[in-house]
Amino acid sequence: MNKITIKNGNNKYDITINRVKYVFSSNQDEFKIKQSFRNYFSKNKSEFRKENGNSNKVLFNDKDLDVKRTLFVEINSDFSINEDCKLNSKSLILKYLELRLQDMEYFDTINTINLLFESLSEELKDENGLNTLFDAMDYKHLSKLINPYYFDELQKDEYDLTFEELLLFQIKLIKYISLNNNFYEYIIVFIDLDEVTQNLIQQINSLLNCYVICFSKNYVLEMSDDAAIIENEVFDLSNIEEVYAYFYQKSSNILPIEEVRLYMKQYIIDKYTYKKIDIIDELIKYGSK
């Protein structure tokens, strides 16, 4: 089991993780964790943080994460296919395409492109003594020439996809990146599960070679027991000994550690399981009071 530590001023969160972690938290704690990560991986330094000595730290097993050797990705419904297809430096699609182009499957095709450029250079020679050369094509050069778009029978963008489809598209990209990565030491993925489906859970649980933290307000049985509640304090099912110690300090009721685990699991089920409400029935109840 690994530990990710997030420090933000006086706030500190320790999240143990094997591969996929489901986090149920207050909006405030979730926001602090996300902002700390974003700040840590951002090159922007504000005067306010500098003047007030505000600094964020993210550690993996008590060691500072190397920003250059760590890929941090957020998967959510705010993802814009239109913007990501512009292939800026943070583009997930760009990272995916660069890895695809490095596959040996395309070696012969890229080599043929270079031979054609060499042939064109020869043809462009003239009697005025002006020769030309083309830069050799590699995955970096080729990725700059690509204009990608999402296609499913017809060209689509984020406005044509459902919540599930939009998240699945991002998950598939990060899945390929994590399986073919030869540079990043760590890949850390945040996923906002505003809506939970069995297909999403299956695809998330199939992600390999990366560490995934799923934020959700909706518990379903298909989620693994690798879960944590963050409500001012971190209550982590994977670190039940620490939870038990905290419980023992606060309560005079002595319980076996396994009972505390069961109660914590039941708390997650009771508080975070989505309850479908019929608004008409609720209005009738209010009217009868």
N, C-alpha and C positions, 0 to 999 in steps of 0.2 A: 504494500500500500504506500502511495506517495502522498506528500502534503504540499498544498499550495497555500502560501501565506500572503495575505493582502493587508498592507499597512497604509492607513490614510489618517494622518494626524494622530489623534488619540484612539482612533478605531483600528481594531485588528481582527482579522478573520482567518482562521485556520480551517481549510477544507481538505479532508483526506479524500483521495481519489485513486481508483484502480484504472478505470478506463472511462466510464460514463457515470456522472453524478447528477442526481435529480435534486434540485434545491427549491424548497418552498420557503418564501420569505416575505417580510413586509416590503412594501414598495420603496420605503426609505433605505433599508439595508441593501436591497437589490440595486438601487440607483448608486449608492456609495461604492459598491463592489465594481460595478461596470465603469463608473467614472475613474476609479483608481487604475483599472487596467488601461483604459483609453489614455489617461494622462501619462502613465508609465511608458507606453509605446509611442507617444506623440513627441515630435521634435519641438513643438511650440512651448515656450516658457514665458508665462505671464509675469508682469511686474508684481502683481499682487502676491503670487506664490513665492516669488523671490524675496519680497520685503517681509513677508510673514513667516518665512521659513517652512512653508507648507510643501512637503514632499511625499510622493507616493512611492512605495516599494512593493515589488512582487517577487516573492522567493519561491523556489521549487526545491523542496527538501532542504530548507534553510540556506540555500545559496541564491544570490541574485540571478534572476533570469537575464541571459544575454539577449538584448533587444535585437541584435542583428541575426542571431541564430535561432530566434523564436518567431514563429508565425502565429499571430493572434487574429482570429477571424470571428466576426459576429454574424450569426445567421438569424434573420428575422423577417417580418412581413414588410419592413421598410426598404428591403433590397430592391434596387432599380436595375432591371436588365438593360434599359436604355443607357443609363449612366455607366454601368460596368462594362458595356460593350465598347465604350470609348477607350478602354485599355489604359487607364491611368496607372500610376505606380502601385495603388492599393487594390487594383482590380483583381477579383477572384478568377474571372474568366481569363485574364492575361496569364496568371500563374498556372492555370490549367493548360492553356494552349502552349506555353513555353515548355512544359513537361511533355506534352504530346509530341512536340516537334523534335524533342531529344530522343524519341523512341527510334531504335534501329530500323523499325519498319519503314521509316521515311528517309533513310540514309541515301538509298540509290536515287530517289527523286530529287533530293536536295543537291546531290552531286551532279545530276543531269542539269539542273538549273545553273550551277556554277560553270559547267562546260559550255552551256549556251551563251552565258555572259562573256566567256573568253572568246567564243566564236564571233560574237557581236563586236567585241573590242578590235579584233583583227579586221573586220569589215569596215570599221570606222576610221582606220588609218587612211591618211591622205598625203598628197604630194607636198603639203606645206609643213610636214614634219611634226604634225600634232598627233600624238598617240593618246589613247584612252584606256583606263582600267576601271573595272567595276569591283567594289568591295565584295569579298567572298561572302556568300550567303550562309548564315548560321541561324540558329533558332531565335537569337535576339533580333537580327535584321528582319527575318521573315515575320516575326510577330508584329513588327511595326507596319507591315504591309497588309495585314489582315483586317477586314471589316466584318466582325462576327455579328450574327443575329440569331435569335431563338426561332426555331422552325418546328412546327408540328402540323403537318399537312398544309398549313399556312403560316406565314411569319407572324409571330406573337411577341408581346412584351408583357411587363408586369401587370398591366391593366386587364389582360385577357386570362390570367391564371388565378386559380383559387388559392386560398391560404396554404393548403396542403401542397399543391403543385409548386408553388413558389419556394416553399421550404425544401421540398424534395429535390428541386433543381440545384439549390445551393449545396445540399448534403451530398449529392452525387459528384459535384465538382470537388468538394473537399475530400471525399472518399478516394477519388483518383489521385489527388495531390498527396494525400497521406500514404498511399500505397506505393507511390513512385518517387517520393521525396528522397533526394540524396544530398540535401544541404542543411535543412533545418534540424536542429537538435531536439526542439520541442515544437509541437503544433497544439495550440490551445484554442478550443472552439466554444463560444458561448451560443446557446440556442434559446430563443424565446418561444416557448410552447404556449402561446395564447389559446391555442386549440389543439387538442390531443386526439390523434387517430392511431389505430393499430399499425397502419402502414408506416407512419412517422416513427413510432416507437421501434418497430423492426429495423428500419433503416438506420436510426440513430445507434441502436445496439450493435449494428454490423460494422460501425466505423472502427477502423484499426489504426494503430500507430499514431494515435493522437489522444488528447485528453479533452473530454467533452463535459461541459457544465450546462445542464438544461434548467432554465428558470421557468417555473410553472405555478399557476394557482389552481391547477386541476389535476388531482391524483387519479390514476387508473391502475387496475391490478397488474397490467402488463409491465408497469415500471419495475425496475429492479429494486432490491432492498438497499442498494447503495444510494441512500437519500439523506438529506440534512434539512433541518429547519433552522432558519436564521431570523430570529426575532430579538434583536439587540444582542443576544448571545448565540453562539453556534451550538446546536444540538445535532450531533452527527451519529447516525446509526452505525457507521463504520468505526466510530471511536466511542463506543458505548461506555468504556471505562471512565472517560472524562465526563460524560453525561451523568454517569452514576455518582461520581464524586461530587458534582455540582448539586445533584438531587439530594445526596446525603447531607450536605451542608445546610440546605434550605428546609429539609423536612425531618420531623421527628419520627416519621413512619418508616421503619426499616423494612425494605423489600429486597428480594433476590435480584441480582443484576438482570437476569433474563426477563423478570417481570417488568422491570423498568423499560427494557427494549420493547416488549409487547405493548405497554401502555403508550410509548412514544409512537410506535407504528399505528396504533389505533387513533391517536391524536391526529396524525397526518390524514388518515382515512376520514375521520369525522369532520375535520375542519376544511380539508382541501378537495374532497370528492364533490364534483359538480352535482348540484341538485336542481333538476328541472322544475321550474315553477310556472304554473298556469296563472297568468296575470288576472284573468277574470275571477278565478277562485279566490285569489288574494284580495281583490277589490271587494268581493262579496263578504269576506271575513272582516275587512275593515268597516264595511257598512253595517255589519251586524253588532259591532261593539257599542 
